[in-house]
């Protein structure tokens, strides 16, 4: 997941540099008033999103598979803990009933 995030950040920074160059060279429109910095960032986000979506598809799928495996493992551990608790509870009840019958 960290690899995907860093790759996505790299694409954004690359787009930010390109957009900044285009805006300051006059090839792309400047923002209104003092909003030029915000304009450059928003335009870079707008450009980098579809690029990341297409270019990082395989990495995103790999990250998704890892997350699914972790969730499945956590669910299995939770179910195992519940089963251990049920088994311990059942043993305690059985022992309590056995003691109640012998008294």
Secondary structure as GFF3:
##gff-version 3
##sequence-region A 1 103
A	DSSP	alpha_helix	2	25	.	.	.	ID=ss1
A	DSSP	alpha_helix	36	55	.	.	.	ID=ss2
A	DSSP	alpha_helix	57	102	.	.	.	ID=ss3
###
